[in-house]
Amino acid sequence: MRRRRGPLPFLLVVGCLVITVIVFVSCSVQSLTTNDPEEVIEEFYNSEKDGEFGQSWELFHSEMKKKFKKSSYIQTKNHVFMGHMEVDTFEVEVGDLREINKWKFSKDGPTFKEVKAADVELTFESQFGLLTITQTCYVAKDDGEWRVLWDYNF
C-alpha cells in the first residue's frame, strides 16, 4: 500500500520557485532602469559612444522624443558621425553634476523646476582631425525617471 502525501511539499516547492522568479525579475528590471541622474547621463553617452543610438534615444525625456523620431535620430547620428566624420567611436568625459532650480527647455517651453546638468566633452578622432565638442546635458524627471534633455532655448 502506497502512502499518499499531502499537497504541502509540492506547494512549498512551487511557492519557492515563484518567489525566486519574482526576486530575479524585479532585480533585473531595477538594474535596467536607473534613477540616478549621473548614471543616466553616463549610460546615454556610453550608448552613443558604442553606436547604440536607439538605446540612447530611449533615455531621452519625452520632450526630446517629440523633437526626434527614433528612426530619424538613429539614421542622422549614423550618417553624421559614422558617415561624414568617419568616426567609429569617441571618448566621453562627464563633468560634475550641478542642480538647477528652474530651467526652460526651449523658447516655447516647458519650464522644469528640478533639473540637473553636467558638461560633457566628446572627443572624436575624425577625418577632420581631433575634435572636442562640449555639450551641456540636462536631466529632468519624466514619469518618475531621470531622462536626458538638451538645450533648445535659443
Residue frames relative to the residue before (quaternion, step in Angstrom):
aa qw qx qy qz dx dy dz
M 1.0000 0.0000 0.0000 0.0000 0.00 0.00 0.00
R 0.3137 -0.7553 0.5530 0.1591 3.56 -0.87 1.02
R 0.3495 -0.7227 0.5576 0.2113 3.47 -0.98 0.84
R 0.3304 -0.7561 0.5372 0.1748 3.56 -0.78 1.00
R 0.2959 -0.7506 0.5658 0.1702 3.56 -0.87 0.99
G 0.5131 -0.6337 0.4886 0.3103 3.52 -1.19 0.59
P 0.6384 -0.5585 0.3711 0.3779 3.57 -1.22 0.22
L 0.4359 0.7449 -0.4372 0.2529 3.63 1.22 -0.21
P 0.6804 0.4660 -0.3347 0.4559 3.71 0.74 -0.84
F 0.6411 0.5254 -0.3232 0.4567 3.58 0.98 -0.82
L 0.6713 0.4973 -0.2929 0.4651 3.58 0.93 -0.91
L 0.6277 0.5267 -0.3401 0.4614 3.62 1.04 -0.69
V 0.6545 0.5026 -0.3113 0.4712 3.59 0.93 -0.87
V 0.6660 0.4895 -0.2990 0.4770 3.60 0.87 -0.93
G 0.6475 0.5259 -0.3143 0.4532 3.59 0.94 -0.85
C 0.6563 0.5008 -0.3063 0.4741 3.59 0.97 -0.87
L 0.6461 0.5147 -0.3207 0.4635 3.58 0.99 -0.81
V 0.6486 0.5144 -0.3177 0.4624 3.59 0.93 -0.87
I 0.6634 0.4957 -0.3053 0.4701 3.60 0.88 -0.90
T 0.6422 0.5231 -0.3244 0.4568 3.60 0.97 -0.83
V 0.6593 0.4993 -0.3068 0.4710 3.59 0.93 -0.88
I 0.6499 0.5148 -0.3205 0.4581 3.62 0.91 -0.84
V 0.6588 0.4954 -0.3100 0.4738 3.60 0.90 -0.89
F 0.6603 0.5149 -0.3087 0.4512 3.59 0.91 -0.91
V 0.6771 0.4887 -0.2901 0.4675 3.58 0.86 -0.95
S 0.6813 0.4811 -0.3115 0.4554 3.62 0.83 -0.85
C 0.6390 0.5047 -0.3316 0.4764 3.61 1.04 -0.68
S 0.6426 0.5220 -0.3230 0.4586 3.59 1.01 -0.81
V 0.6689 0.4865 -0.2983 0.4763 3.58 0.90 -0.93
Q 0.6565 0.5113 -0.3194 0.4535 3.59 0.92 -0.83
S 0.6672 0.4874 -0.3166 0.4659 3.60 1.00 -0.73
L 0.6466 0.5141 -0.3235 0.4615 3.60 1.16 -0.51
T 0.7518 0.2911 -0.1774 0.5645 3.57 1.09 -0.64
T 0.1134 -0.7978 0.5909 0.0381 3.52 -0.67 1.08
N 0.2354 -0.7758 0.5703 0.1322 3.52 -1.10 0.68
D 0.5139 0.6094 -0.4264 0.4276 3.56 1.24 0.45
P 0.4527 -0.7311 0.4292 0.2764 3.62 -0.51 1.11
E 0.6547 0.5096 -0.3267 0.4528 3.59 0.95 -0.78
E 0.6450 0.5154 -0.3177 0.4663 3.59 1.03 -0.77
V 0.6166 0.5390 -0.3472 0.4569 3.59 1.07 -0.71
I 0.6490 0.5018 -0.3151 0.4772 3.59 0.94 -0.86
E 0.6556 0.5094 -0.3101 0.4632 3.59 0.89 -0.94
E 0.6715 0.5001 -0.2962 0.4597 3.58 0.89 -0.95
F 0.6230 0.5472 -0.3354 0.4471 3.58 1.00 -0.84
Y 0.7530 0.4024 -0.2334 0.4654 3.59 0.67 -1.08
N 0.5966 0.5330 -0.3757 0.4678 3.62 1.12 -0.46
S 0.6218 0.5149 -0.3364 0.4849 3.59 1.07 -0.68
E 0.6345 0.5167 -0.3215 0.4765 3.58 1.00 -0.84
K 0.6453 0.5427 -0.3041 0.4434 3.56 0.94 -0.96
D 0.7170 0.4322 -0.2331 0.4947 3.56 1.04 -0.82
G 0.5121 -0.6601 0.4107 0.3652 3.60 1.28 0.03
E 0.4847 0.6470 -0.4318 0.4000 3.58 1.27 0.36
F 0.0210 -0.8684 0.4954 -0.0076 3.57 0.65 1.15
G 0.5957 0.5529 -0.3608 0.4576 3.57 1.14 -0.49
Q 0.6426 0.5128 -0.3055 0.4803 3.54 1.08 -0.80
S 0.6667 0.4825 -0.3125 0.4744 3.59 0.93 -0.81
W 0.6023 0.5659 -0.3554 0.4367 3.60 1.02 -0.76
E 0.6179 0.5632 -0.3392 0.4313 3.60 1.03 -0.73
L 0.6800 0.4816 -0.2853 0.4736 3.59 1.17 -0.50
F 0.4568 0.6733 -0.4529 0.3646 3.59 1.28 0.07
H 0.5162 -0.5756 0.5429 0.3278 3.51 -1.30 0.56
S 0.6374 -0.5457 0.3731 0.3959 3.60 -1.12 0.54
E 0.5966 0.5560 -0.3677 0.4469 3.63 1.11 -0.55
M 0.6514 0.4925 -0.3098 0.4871 3.59 1.06 -0.74
K 0.6410 0.5315 -0.3264 0.4473 3.57 1.00 -0.79
K 0.5876 0.5459 -0.3674 0.4708 3.59 1.22 -0.42
K 0.6665 0.5064 -0.2943 0.4612 3.60 1.10 -0.70
F 0.7989 0.1695 -0.0528 0.5747 3.56 1.06 -0.82
K 0.3005 -0.6786 0.6379 0.2054 3.54 -0.90 0.93
K 0.6291 -0.5863 0.3548 0.3669 3.57 -1.00 0.79
S 0.6911 0.4921 -0.2915 0.4418 3.59 0.78 -0.99
S 0.6906 0.4624 -0.2976 0.4698 3.61 0.91 -0.82
Y 0.5945 0.5510 -0.3660 0.4571 3.61 1.11 -0.62
I 0.6656 0.4994 -0.2976 0.4681 3.58 0.86 -0.98
Q 0.6779 0.5008 -0.2892 0.4539 3.58 0.87 -0.97
T 0.6782 0.4918 -0.2960 0.4590 3.59 0.89 -0.91
K 0.6484 0.5117 -0.3223 0.4624 3.59 0.92 -0.87
N 0.6572 0.4998 -0.3066 0.4736 3.58 0.92 -0.89
H 0.6661 0.5254 -0.2956 0.4392 3.56 0.93 -0.96
V 0.7322 0.4332 -0.2442 0.4653 3.58 0.77 -1.04
F 0.7818 0.3657 -0.2098 0.4595 3.59 0.60 -1.10
M 0.7401 0.3857 -0.2368 0.4974 3.59 0.79 -0.94
G 0.7142 0.4628 -0.2529 0.4603 3.58 0.97 -0.87
H 0.7986 0.3308 -0.1737 0.4718 3.56 0.27 -1.28
M 0.7608 0.3832 -0.2163 0.4770 3.58 0.83 -0.91
E 0.2860 -0.7870 0.4909 0.2407 3.58 1.31 -0.32
V 0.3570 0.7215 -0.4945 0.3278 3.53 0.91 1.02
D 0.2795 -0.7488 0.5766 0.1695 3.56 -0.91 0.92
T 0.7690 -0.0971 0.0969 0.6244 3.55 1.05 -0.83
F 0.1820 -0.7707 0.5976 0.1256 3.56 -1.28 -0.02
E 0.4891 -0.6376 0.5051 0.3149 3.54 -1.28 0.28
V 0.1620 -0.7842 0.5957 0.0626 3.55 -1.09 0.79
E 0.0056 0.7669 -0.6417 0.0030 3.54 -1.00 0.87
V 0.1721 -0.7908 0.5842 0.0611 3.55 -0.62 1.20
G 0.3536 -0.7498 0.5273 0.1864 3.55 -0.77 1.09
D 0.7364 -0.4042 0.3110 0.4444 3.53 -1.35 -0.10
L 0.4480 -0.6788 0.5239 0.2529 3.51 -1.11 0.80
R 0.0494 -0.7890 0.6121 0.0192 3.56 -1.00 0.84
E 0.4337 -0.7004 0.5079 0.2517 3.55 -1.13 0.64
I 0.1082 -0.7565 0.6427 0.0547 3.52 -1.12 0.78
N 0.3892 -0.7645 0.4688 0.2104 3.56 -0.68 1.08
K 0.7931 0.0207 0.0228 0.6084 3.57 1.04 -0.75
W 0.0900 0.8002 -0.5801 0.1228 3.54 -0.74 1.11
K 0.2410 -0.7727 0.5759 0.1154 3.54 -0.94 0.98
F 0.4633 -0.7216 0.4641 0.2219 3.55 -0.77 1.17
S 0.7896 -0.0945 0.1060 0.5969 3.58 0.90 -0.94
K 0.7227 -0.4133 0.3030 0.4638 3.57 -1.27 0.11
D 0.7350 0.4178 -0.2130 0.4897 3.54 1.03 -0.86
G 0.6244 -0.5472 0.3360 0.4447 3.60 1.26 0.12
P 0.6357 0.0072 -0.7218 -0.2736 1.55 -2.45 -0.19
T 0.4378 -0.6441 0.5536 0.2950 3.52 -1.38 0.13
F 0.2085 -0.7788 0.5850 0.0881 3.54 -0.93 0.98
K 0.3753 -0.7413 0.5170 0.2057 3.57 -1.01 0.83
E 0.7830 0.2054 -0.1157 0.5755 3.58 0.95 -0.81
V 0.1705 0.7783 -0.5743 0.1881 3.54 -0.32 1.31
K 0.1450 -0.7419 0.6453 0.1104 3.51 -1.19 0.60
A 0.1065 -0.8022 0.5868 0.0273 3.55 -1.12 0.68
A 0.0130 -0.7632 0.6458 0.0164 3.52 -1.25 0.56
D 0.3954 -0.6743 0.5639 0.2663 3.54 -1.12 0.70
V 0.1320 -0.7932 0.5938 0.0282 3.54 -0.87 1.02
E 0.1760 -0.7699 0.6063 0.0930 3.57 -0.89 0.99
L 0.1151 -0.7695 0.6276 0.0277 3.52 -0.85 1.08
T 0.0779 -0.8097 0.5816 0.0105 3.59 -0.60 1.12
F 0.1215 -0.8156 0.5657 -0.0102 3.53 -0.63 1.26
E 0.2128 -0.6863 0.6738 0.1723 3.54 -1.17 0.71
S 0.0774 0.8437 -0.5171 0.1215 3.55 -0.11 1.30
Q 0.6852 -0.4432 0.3640 0.4490 3.54 -1.31 -0.01
F 0.6749 0.4665 -0.2825 0.4971 3.59 1.27 -0.36
G 0.6464 -0.4926 0.3098 0.4935 3.57 1.29 0.22
L 0.7040 -0.4249 0.3496 0.4491 3.53 -1.33 -0.28
L 0.0305 -0.8090 0.5857 -0.0389 3.57 -0.63 1.19
T 0.0826 -0.7681 0.6319 0.0624 3.55 -1.07 0.77
I 0.1095 -0.7682 0.6301 0.0283 3.52 -0.85 1.08
T 0.1551 -0.7580 0.6261 0.0971 3.55 -0.93 0.92
Q 0.0018 -0.7898 0.6106 -0.0580 3.53 -0.80 1.09
T 0.3147 -0.7073 0.5921 0.2237 3.54 -0.98 0.80
C 0.1591 -0.7812 0.6012 0.0548 3.53 -0.76 1.12
Y 0.1746 -0.7802 0.5969 0.0672 3.55 -0.87 1.01
V 0.0822 -0.7627 0.6364 0.0809 3.55 -1.20 0.53
A 0.0112 0.7657 -0.6417 0.0423 3.52 -1.07 0.89
K 0.5800 -0.5914 0.4317 0.3571 3.54 -1.21 0.49
D 0.0026 0.7468 -0.6639 0.0392 3.51 -1.12 0.89
D 0.8106 -0.1199 0.0078 0.5732 3.57 -0.37 1.28
G 0.7472 -0.4427 0.2110 0.4485 3.56 0.94 0.97
E 0.6869 0.4335 -0.2729 0.5155 3.60 1.29 -0.07
W 0.4810 -0.6348 0.5154 0.3161 3.58 -1.09 0.71
R 0.0105 0.7996 -0.5978 0.0564 3.55 -0.90 1.02
V 0.5640 -0.6568 0.4212 0.2704 3.54 -1.19 0.77
L 0.0174 -0.7598 0.6497 -0.0160 3.52 -1.16 0.89
W 0.1978 -0.7247 0.6396 0.1631 3.53 -1.26 0.47
D 0.5593 -0.6300 0.4399 0.3113 3.55 -1.24 0.48
Y 0.0122 0.7840 -0.6191 0.0437 3.55 -0.79 1.14
N 0.4334 0.6964 -0.4572 0.3438 3.58 1.20 0.51
F 0.4671 0.6466 -0.4722 0.3752 3.58 0.49 1.25
